[in-house]
């Protein structure tokens, strides 16, 4: 059909092409077939040889199989004849063997009491119980027979002695938990009541486990004593050991006791391993054995009061575990704080794992919580010690800074003090040391949160340790301690003012960036994502800024009081009524200017310049003269220069200046800028000068001396204050007050005042 369909549907050309294609394919197939034959000719020859050999071998094999069948037939016939011949004798032998076995059993029964006594003497209790258990059924079955009754009575008496010997073994304190378990199991096999045995088992097991706890307690107490001795030795080493102080040599008894103590003291990891090998291992064996012996189902031959027995076991284990946790707690407390907590956390992890395993072994218990409580207590102790260490390091850092500030200043090659560089170095070192200490402590405490520890993955531990103990109890608490420490400096009058200035800048730096960085670092390291209920950042930074503000205000008040004391004493000690015509500026004014210049250098080393109010038009209309001062400052002509002595109305000028001065707040909080700090110091100093002048009486020359001093201060102090108007008002009020208290108020000519100031 394919050929007919192809001829019918295809053209002549297509048929010819199809024919050519088929011829080509036939030739190709023929060529491939020949190639295949040529390539496998040797294999065809070898296969033919093998087939021929197989035909030859099969002929021989058929003959051998025929002979084998004949031999098997003869063997079968021989076996049948032998079996029929021995049939009668086999039955007789079977009867004899049965009699022999019965006689041996009877012999074993006759010798059973003696064998039990021998096992008791050799303390081979297992063999004695096994022998009795194997024959107990036979004895009970045939005890009604007179011969067996005597044997039964003797065996019962021997078993009574065996029972008594096993109970004596239970009472031995030196027996191990495994030996105790074997004895109880043998007594159960002998038919002792399980209710009484479980109490005896737990009582004897308690004795052994309490001995283990006693040994562990001695090890823990040895570590505590060693830690106390080391603390005492360190305290004694810190005492003065001059040439008149000689250290007493320890006696031989003390030396021996210390050597013995050192030998019995083990590290925390080894201590936990010893606990596992002794107490925990024995407790595990006791629980397993108790469950196997007394908590089996009734179908397995166990007691029907399993719930009562289980409750006894829970109470027993709970009491011992409580004592064990207390002993480990003593040893953990004695572990010294070396800021390297990996051995401690590893030991706590082993401790937690093994108590958790006991929880899994004994249902409806949760000893893992007790272990976790101890871990949290250990973490709390390390956090408290870390906080104490941070406080001590801060105190040392502050002490180093105080000593450095009190030391003689180093001078540069040009003869000026390198105040800027020194104060910046102290500030950088103080802030960097604080930040490094916090990061170091947080990193050390991270040993408690390693994922490899089983307790570290529990949400309760992470919430308590990471949130409450480390972040709040160490980092935040230390920041609050820094704030309290800084505030304490505000109530101490004998502190170096430069230290107050330095600490105020430290608080500002902590407020600006350091606190935010350290809190973020702590949250990142502890993986604290939910910050609900935690101390907010602004609470700490606001406290830091407030402390810095108070320190800065205290610095201003202290420095202002220092200069005020010089000005007040200079006014009180001078005879203003008997003084001569002024020829120069008083020395105290130059001293005041030098002090303020020094303060400006110190403040400028730590704070920025700040905003300064532009000089008023009134100041610009005054006549200024250049001076050869280090700051290149120029002073303006006083408001008094617009008045002549004949035009001076003291009452009017005093009232006008009083109106202006009432707008100036002398003890206002200063800003964290250079000009604001210096302005505060200048205001306090000039206010003191004003009040001192108001208490004195002046002659004409005394008034003119005050005029010269005020102009000198005006000439140089304007560059230190934020608002020149404040300076002018205070100085004008000083001169006004002096003129009011003057017997002959007549001011010096302004050009003469300027000349005297220029000469000074």
C-alpha positions in Angstrom: 0.0 0.0 0.0 2.9 2.3 0.8 4.3 1.7 -2.7 1.0 2.2 -4.4 0.3 5.4 -2.4 3.7 6.8 -3.2 3.4 6.0 -7.0 -0.1 7.6 -7.0 0.7 10.8 -5.1 4.3 11.5 -6.2 5.5 12.8 -9.5 8.1 11.0 -11.7 10.8 13.3 -10.5 10.0 12.6 -6.9 9.9 8.9 -7.6 13.3 9.0 -9.2 14.7 11.0 -6.3 13.2 8.6 -3.8 14.6 5.6 -5.7 18.1 7.2 -5.7 17.8 7.8 -2.0 16.8 4.2 -1.3 19.7 2.9 -3.4 22.1 5.1 -1.5 20.7 3.9 1.9 20.9 0.3 0.7 24.5 0.7 -0.3 25.3 2.4 3.0 23.7 -0.4 5.0 25.5 -3.0 3.0 28.8 -1.2 3.6 28.1 -1.0 7.3 27.2 -4.7 7.4 30.4 -5.7 5.7 32.4 -3.5 8.1 30.6 -5.1 11.0 31.5 -8.6 9.8 35.1 -7.6 9.1 35.5 -6.0 12.5 33.9 -9.0 14.5 35.2 -11.9 12.4 37.7 -13.0 15.1 34.9 -12.9 17.7 32.6 -15.0 15.5 35.4 -17.6 15.1 36.1 -17.7 18.9 32.3 -18.1 19.6 32.1 -21.0 17.2 35.1 -22.8 18.9 33.4 -22.3 22.3 30.1 -23.8 21.1 31.9 -26.8 19.6 33.8 -27.4 22.9 30.6 -27.2 24.9 29.0 -29.9 22.7 32.0 -32.2 23.3 31.9 -31.5 27.1 28.2 -32.1 27.5 28.5 -35.7 26.1 31.0 -36.5 28.9 28.9 -34.8 31.6 25.9 -37.0 30.8 27.9 -40.1 31.6 29.1 -38.7 34.9 25.6 -37.7 36.0 24.3 -41.2 35.3 27.0 -42.8 37.5 26.2 -40.2 40.3 22.6 -41.3 40.2 23.5 -44.9 40.6 25.8 -44.2 43.6 23.1 -42.1 45.4 20.6 -45.0 45.0 23.1 -47.4 46.7 23.7 -44.9 49.6 20.0 -44.5 50.2 19.5 -48.2 50.4 22.3 -48.6 52.9 21.0 -45.8 55.1 17.5 -47.4 55.2 18.9 -50.7 56.2 21.0 -49.2 59.0 18.1 -47.1 60.4 15.8 -50.1 60.6 18.6 -52.1 62.3 19.2 -49.5 65.1 15.6 -48.4 65.7 15.2 -50.5 68.9 18.5 -49.5 70.4 17.8 -45.7 69.7 14.6 -45.7 71.9 16.5 -47.4 74.7 19.3 -44.8 74.5 16.7 -42.0 74.7 15.2 -43.4 77.8 18.6 -43.7 79.4 19.5 -40.1 78.5 16.2 -38.9 80.1 17.0 -40.8 83.3 20.5 -39.3 83.4 19.2 -35.8 83.1 16.7 -36.3 85.9 19.4 -37.7 88.1 21.6 -34.7 87.4 18.8 -32.4 88.3 18.2 -34.3 91.5 21.9 -34.1 92.3 21.8 -30.3 91.7 18.8 -30.0 94.0 20.5 -32.0 96.7 23.6 -29.8 96.5 21.7 -26.5 96.0 21.8 -25.4 99.7 25.5 -26.1 99.9 26.1 -24.2 96.7 24.2 -21.2 97.9 26.3 -21.2 101.1 29.5 -21.4 99.0 28.3 -18.4 96.9 27.6 -16.4 100.1 31.1 -17.2 101.4 32.7 -16.3 98.0 30.4 -13.2 97.7 29.3 -14.5 94.4 25.7 -13.5 95.1 24.7 -13.4 91.4 25.5 -17.1 90.9 23.7 -18.0 94.1 20.5 -16.2 93.1 20.6 -17.6 89.6 20.9 -21.1 90.9 18.0 -20.7 93.2 15.8 -18.9 90.6 16.4 -21.7 88.1 15.2 -24.4 90.5 12.6 -22.5 92.5 9.7 -23.6 90.3 10.6 -27.3 90.6 11.0 -27.1 94.4 7.6 -25.4 94.8 5.9 -27.9 92.4 7.2 -31.1 94.2 7.5 -29.9 97.7 4.5 -32.1 98.7 6.8 -35.1 98.2 8.7 -36.1 101.4 12.1 -36.2 99.7 11.6 -32.8 98.0 10.2 -31.2 101.1 13.4 -31.6 103.0 15.4 -30.2 100.1 12.9 -27.3 99.8 13.3 -26.4 103.5 17.1 -26.5 103.3 17.0 -24.3 100.2 14.6 -21.8 101.9 17.0 -21.5 104.8 20.0 -21.0 102.5 18.0 -18.3 100.6 17.2 -16.6 103.9 21.0 -16.5 104.6 21.5 -15.2 101.0 18.9 -12.5 101.5 20.5 -11.4 104.8 23.9 -11.2 103.2 22.6 -9.1 100.4 21.0 -6.7 102.8 24.3 -6.4 104.7 25.9 -5.5 101.4 23.3 -2.7 101.0 24.3 -1.3 104.3 28.0 -0.9 103.3 28.9 2.8 102.8 31.9 2.1 100.6 29.8 0.3 98.0 29.3 1.9 94.6 26.0 2.8 93.0 26.4 0.0 90.5 27.0 -2.5 93.4 24.0 -1.2 95.2 21.8 -1.6 92.1 23.0 -5.2 91.7 22.1 -6.1 95.3 18.6 -4.6 95.0 18.0 -6.4 91.7 19.1 -9.7 93.3 16.8 -9.1 96.2 13.9 -8.5 93.8 14.6 -11.7 92.1 14.5 -13.5 95.5 11.0 -12.1 95.9 11.6 -9.2 98.4 8.7 -6.6 98.4 9.5 -3.7 96.1 7.9 -1.1 98.4 10.4 -1.6 101.1 13.4 -2.1 98.8 12.8 1.2 97.0 13.1 3.0 100.3 16.2 1.1 101.3 17.7 1.6 97.8 17.1 5.4 98.0 18.5 5.6 101.6 21.7 3.8 100.7 22.0 5.7 97.4 21.6 9.0 99.3 24.5 8.1 101.6 26.8 7.5 98.7 25.7 10.6 96.8 26.0 12.8 99.9 29.6 11.5 100.2 30.2 12.6 96.7 28.7 16.0 97.5 30.9 16.3 100.6 34.0 15.7 98.5 32.9 18.2 96.0 32.1 20.7 98.7 35.7 20.4 100.0 37.0 21.1 96.6 34.8 24.1 96.2 35.7 25.5 99.7 39.4 25.0 98.9 39.0 27.2 95.8 37.2 29.8 98.0 40.0 29.7 100.6 42.7 30.0 97.9 40.8 33.0 96.4 40.6 34.7 99.7 44.3 34.1 100.4 45.2 35.6 97.0 43.1 38.6 97.8 44.8 39.0 101.2 48.2 38.6 99.7 47.5 41.2 97.0 46.2 43.6 99.7 49.3 43.1 101.8 51.5 43.6 98.7 49.9 47.0 98.1 50.9 48.2 101.6 54.1 50.1 102.0 57.1 47.9 102.2 59.9 50.2 103.0 63.2 49.3 104.6 61.6 49.3 108.0 58.9 46.9 106.9 60.0 43.3 106.6 57.7 40.4 105.5 57.4 37.7 108.1 58.4 34.2 106.9 55.5 31.7 107.0 55.8 28.8 109.4 56.3 25.3 108.2 52.8 24.3 109.1 51.3 27.2 107.1 53.5 26.4 104.1 52.4 22.7 104.2 48.8 23.7 104.4 49.1 26.1 101.5 50.9 23.4 99.4 48.2 20.9 100.3 45.5 23.4 99.4 47.2 24.1 96.0 47.3 20.4 95.3 43.6 20.0 96.0 42.5 23.0 94.1 41.3 22.4 90.5 40.1 24.8 87.8 36.4 25.2 87.0 36.5 22.9 84.0 38.1 20.1 85.9 35.8 20.6 88.8 32.7 20.2 86.6 34.3 17.1 85.0 34.9 15.6 88.5 31.2 16.4 89.3 30.1 14.5 86.2 32.4 11.5 86.9 31.3 11.2 90.6 28.0 12.7 91.6 26.2 13.2 88.3 27.3 9.8 87.0 26.2 8.0 90.1 22.9 9.9 90.2 22.3 9.0 86.6 23.0 5.3 87.4 20.7 5.4 90.4 17.8 6.9 88.4 18.2 4.5 85.6 18.4 1.5 87.9 15.5 2.7 90.0 13.3 3.1 86.9 14.3 -0.3 85.6 13.7 -2.1 89.0 10.7 -0.3 90.5 8.9 1.6 87.7 8.2 -1.3 85.3 4.7 -1.9 84.2 2.7 -4.7 85.9 2.8 -6.8 82.7 6.6 -6.7 83.0 6.6 -7.8 86.6 6.9 -4.4 88.1 5.1 -3.0 91.1 1.6 -1.7 90.8 2.3 1.3 92.9 4.6 2.9 90.3 3.2 6.4 90.8 4.2 6.4 94.5 7.6 5.0 93.7 8.1 7.7 90.9 7.1 10.5 93.3 9.7 9.2 95.9 12.3 9.2 93.2 11.4 12.8 92.2 11.7 14.0 95.8 14.9 12.2 96.2 16.5 13.6 93.1 15.2 17.1 93.6 16.8 17.4 97.1 20.2 16.1 95.9 20.2 18.3 92.8 19.4 21.3 94.9 22.5 20.6 97.1 24.6 19.9 94.0 23.6 23.3 92.4 24.6 25.0 95.7 28.0 23.3 95.7 28.6 24.3 92.1 27.5 27.8 92.9 30.1 28.1 95.6 32.8 27.0 93.2 31.6 29.4 90.5 31.6 32.2 93.0 35.2 31.4 93.9 36.3 31.6 90.2 38.5 34.7 89.8 37.4 37.4 87.4 40.1 37.4 84.7 37.9 39.1 82.0 38.4 35.9 80.1 35.2 33.9 80.6 35.5 31.1 78.0 36.6 28.4 80.6 33.8 29.5 82.9 31.1 29.5 80.2 32.2 26.2 78.9 32.0 24.7 82.4 28.6 26.2 82.9 27.4 24.8 79.6 28.5 21.3 80.6 26.8 21.7 84.0 23.6 22.9 82.2 23.7 20.1 79.6 24.0 17.4 82.3 21.2 18.6 84.5 19.0 19.0 81.4 19.8 15.4 80.6 18.7 14.3 84.0 15.4 16.2 83.4 14.9 14.2 80.2 15.7 11.0 82.1 13.1 11.7 84.9 9.7 12.9 83.5 7.8 15.8 85.0 10.9 17.5 86.4 12.8 20.6 85.3 16.2 20.8 86.7 17.3 22.8 83.7 15.7 25.9 85.3 17.9 25.5 88.4 21.0 25.2 86.2 19.9 28.3 84.2 19.4 30.2 87.5 23.0 29.4 88.5 24.2 30.5 85.0 22.3 33.8 85.3 23.8 34.3 88.8 27.3 33.7 87.4 26.5 36.2 84.6 25.2 38.7 87.2 28.4 38.4 89.2 30.6 38.9 86.1 28.5 41.9 85.1 28.8 43.4 88.5 32.6 42.8 88.6 32.8 44.3 85.1 31.0 47.4 86.2 33.3 47.7 89.2 36.3 47.3 87.0 35.0 50.0 84.7 34.5 52.3 87.6 38.0 51.6 88.9 39.5 52.1 85.4 37.6 55.4 85.1 39.0 56.5 88.5 42.5 55.6 87.4 42.1 57.5 84.2 40.9 60.5 86.0 43.7 60.2 88.5 46.3 60.0 85.7 44.7 63.2 84.1 44.8 65.0 87.4 48.5 64.1 87.9 49.3 65.1 84.4 47.6 68.5 84.8 49.4 69.0 88.2 52.8 68.2 86.7 55.0 71.0 85.4 54.0 72.1 81.9 56.4 71.4 79.0 57.4 74.3 76.9 57.8 74.3 73.1 60.8 75.6 71.3 59.4 79.1 71.0 58.9 79.3 74.8 55.1 79.1 74.8 53.2 76.3 76.6 51.8 73.6 74.4 48.5 73.8 76.1 46.4 73.1 73.1 48.2 69.8 72.3 48.4 68.6 75.9 44.7 69.2 76.7 43.6 67.5 73.4 45.8 64.6 74.2 44.4 64.2 77.7 40.8 64.5 76.3 41.4 62.0 73.5 43.1 59.5 75.9 40.3 59.8 78.5 37.5 59.3 76.0 39.3 56.6 74.1 40.2 54.7 77.3 36.5 54.9 78.4 35.2 53.6 75.1 37.9 50.9 74.9 37.1 49.7 78.4 33.4 49.4 77.6 34.0 47.6 74.3 36.4 45.2 76.0 34.0 44.3 78.8 31.1 43.8 76.4 33.3 41.6 74.2 34.4 39.5 77.2 30.7 39.1 78.3 29.8 37.8 74.9 31.3 34.5 75.9 28.0 33.8 77.7 26.0 34.3 74.5 27.9 31.9 72.2 25.5 29.8 70.1 27.4 26.6 71.0 26.2 26.9 74.6 22.8 25.3 75.3 21.7 27.9 77.8 22.6 30.8 75.4 19.7 29.9 73.0 17.1 30.1 75.7 14.9 33.2 75.4 14.7 33.6 79.1 18.5 33.8 79.4 19.0 36.2 76.5 16.3 38.5 77.9 17.7 38.5 81.4 21.5 38.5 80.6 21.7 40.5 77.4 19.0 43.1 78.2 19.0 43.5 81.9 22.5 42.5 83.0 24.9 43.6 80.2 23.2 46.5 78.5 21.3 48.0 81.5 23.5 46.6 84.3 26.9 47.3 82.8 26.8 49.8 79.9 23.9 52.0 80.9 24.9 51.8 84.6 28.4 52.8 83.8 27.2 55.8 81.7 25.1 56.9 84.7 28.1 56.4 87.0 30.1 58.7 84.7 27.3 61.3 84.9 27.2 61.0 88.8 31.0 61.2 89.0 31.1 64.3 86.8 28.4 65.9 89.0 30.4 65.2 92.1 33.2 67.4 90.8 30.8 70.3 90.8 30.5 70.1 94.6 34.3 70.0 95.2 36.0 73.3 95.6 39.6 72.1 95.7 39.6 70.6 92.2 41.8 71.9 89.4 39.7 74.2 87.2 41.4 72.8 84.1 40.2 69.4 85.1 36.6 70.8 85.3 37.0 72.2 81.8 38.4 68.9 80.4 35.6 66.9 82.0 33.0 69.2 80.6 34.4 68.7 77.2 34.4 64.9 77.8 30.7 65.0 78.7 30.0 67.0 75.5 31.9 64.4 73.4 30.0 61.6 75.1 26.8 63.4 74.5 27.5 64.1 70.9 28.7 60.8 69.5 30.5 58.4 71.9 27.4 57.2 73.9 25.4 56.6 70.7 28.3 54.6 69.2 28.9 52.5 72.3 25.2 51.7 72.8 24.8 50.8 69.1 27.9 48.6 69.4 26.5 46.9 72.5 23.1 46.3 70.8 24.7 44.9 67.7 27.0 42.5 69.6 24.2 41.3 71.8 21.7 41.1 68.9 19.2 43.3 70.7 16.4 44.1 68.2 13.5 44.7 70.5 14.4 47.7 72.6 11.1 48.0 74.4 11.6 48.7 78.1 15.3 49.6 77.7 16.9 52.9 78.6 16.6 55.3 75.7 19.6 57.0 74.2 18.3 60.5 74.8 18.0 59.7 78.5 21.8 59.1 78.8 22.9 61.8 76.4 20.7 64.4 78.1 22.3 63.5 81.4 25.7 63.8 79.9 25.0 67.2 78.5 23.5 68.4 81.8 26.6 67.2 83.7 28.8 68.9 81.1 26.8 72.1 81.5 27.2 72.0 85.3 30.9 71.3 85.1 31.3 74.2 82.7 29.3 76.5 84.9 31.3 75.4 87.9 34.5 76.1 85.9 33.3 79.6 85.1 32.3 80.3 88.7 35.7 78.9 90.0 37.8 80.9 87.6 35.6 84.0 88.1 36.0 83.6 91.8 39.8 83.3 91.5 40.1 86.5 89.5 37.5 88.1 91.7 39.5 87.4 94.8 42.5 89.2 93.3 40.4 92.2 92.3 38.7 92.3 95.7 41.9 92.2 97.6 43.5 94.8 95.4 40.6 97.2 96.1 40.5 96.4 99.8 44.2 96.7 100.5 44.8 100.0 98.6 44.6 103.4 100.3 42.3 105.2 97.9 42.1 108.4 99.9 45.9 108.8 100.2 47.1 107.6 96.8 48.9 109.9 94.4 48.2 110.8 90.9 48.1 107.7 88.6 51.1 107.2 86.5 50.5 103.6 85.3 48.0 100.8 85.4 48.1 98.8 88.6 50.0 95.5 88.5 46.9 93.5 89.5 45.2 94.5 86.3 48.0 93.2 84.2 47.9 90.0 86.3 44.2 89.7 85.7 44.7 90.1 82.0 47.5 87.4 82.0 45.2 85.0 83.8 42.3 85.6 81.4 44.8 85.1 78.5 45.8 81.8 80.0 42.2 80.7 80.5 41.5 81.7 76.9 44.3 79.4 75.7 43.0 76.5 77.8 39.4 77.0 76.7 40.4 77.5 73.1 42.2 74.1 73.2 38.9 72.3 73.9 36.1 74.5 72.5 35.3 76.3 69.3 35.3 80.0 69.0 31.5 80.5 69.0 29.4 83.4 67.7 30.5 86.9 68.6 28.1 89.9 68.4 29.2 92.5 65.9 30.6 95.7 67.5 28.0 98.3 67.9 27.9 101.7 66.1 28.6 103.4 69.4 31.8 101.4 69.7 32.8 102.2 66.1 32.5 106.0 66.8 35.0 105.7 69.6 38.7 106.4 69.0 40.8 103.2 69.1 44.5 102.8 69.4 46.6 99.8 68.5 48.5 98.2 71.3 51.4 95.8 71.2 49.5 93.0 73.0 49.8 89.3 72.1 46.2 89.2 70.9 46.5 92.5 68.9 43.4 93.9 70.6 42.3 97.5 70.5 40.2 99.3 73.0 37.6 101.9 72.5 37.1 105.3 74.1 35.0 105.0 77.2 31.5 106.5 77.5 33.2 108.7 80.0 35.2 110.4 77.2 32.1 112.2 76.1 31.9 114.0 79.4 34.1 116.7 80.8 34.7 117.0 84.5 32.4 120.0 84.7 29.6 118.2 82.8 29.7 115.1 85.0 26.4 114.3 86.7 27.2 111.4 88.9 23.6 110.6 89.9 22.3 110.7 86.3 25.1 108.5 84.9 24.8 106.1 87.8 21.1 105.7 87.2 21.5 105.2 83.4 24.2 102.5 83.9 22.1 100.8 86.6 19.3 100.5 84.0 21.7 98.8 81.6 23.4 96.6 84.2 20.1 95.2 85.4 19.7 93.5 82.0 23.0 91.6 82.5 22.7 88.2 84.2 26.0 87.6 85.8 25.7 83.9 86.7 23.8 82.8 83.6 24.6 79.3 82.2 27.3 79.6 79.5 27.3 77.9 76.1 29.8 75.3 75.0 31.9 77.9 73.1 35.1 79.8 73.8 33.7 83.3 73.9 30.7 82.4 76.0 32.9 80.8 78.7 35.3 83.8 78.8 32.4 86.2 78.8 31.0 84.4 81.9 34.4 84.7 83.7 34.8 88.4 82.8 31.2 89.2 84.0 31.8 87.6 87.4 35.2 89.3 87.7 33.9 92.8 86.8 30.8 92.4 89.0 33.1 91.6 91.9 35.2 94.7 91.1 32.0 96.8 91.0 30.8 95.6 94.3 34.2 96.1 95.9 34.4 99.7 94.5 31.0 100.4 96.0 32.3 99.7 99.5 35.3 102.1 99.3 35.7 105.8 99.4 37.9 107.5 96.8 39.9 110.7 96.5 40.2 112.4 93.1 43.4 110.5 92.3 41.8 107.3 93.4 38.9 107.9 91.0 41.3 108.6 88.2 43.3 105.4 89.0 40.0 103.4 88.7 39.4 105.3 85.4 42.8 104.2 84.1 42.4 100.6 85.2 38.9 100.4 83.6 40.2 101.8 80.3 43.1 99.3 80.4 40.7 96.4 80.9 38.4 97.8 78.2 41.3 98.0 75.8 42.2 94.4 76.0 39.2 92.5 77.3 36.8 93.2 74.4 38.4 90.5 72.3 37.5 87.8 74.9 33.8 88.5 75.3 30.9 87.7 73.0 29.3 91.1 73.4 31.4 94.2 73.9 28.3 96.1 75.2 28.3 94.0 78.3 31.9 94.8 79.0 31.3 98.5 78.4 28.3 98.6 80.7 30.1 96.9 83.6 33.3 99.0 83.3 31.3 102.2 83.0 29.3 101.2 86.1 32.6 100.6 87.9 33.8 104.1 87.1 30.4 105.5 87.9 30.3 103.8 91.3 33.8 105.1 92.1 32.8 108.6 91.2 29.7 108.3 93.4 32.0 107.3 96.3 34.6 110.0 95.5 35.0 113.0 97.7 36.2 115.2 94.8 34.9 113.6 91.6 37.0 114.8 88.7 38.0 112.5 85.8 41.3 112.5 84.0 41.5 113.7 80.4 40.9 110.8 78.0 44.1 111.4 76.0 46.1 111.2 79.3 44.3 108.0 80.2 45.1 106.5 76.8 48.7 107.6 77.1 49.2 105.9 80.5 47.6 102.7 79.2 49.8 102.7 76.1 52.9 103.1 78.3 51.8 100.3 80.5 
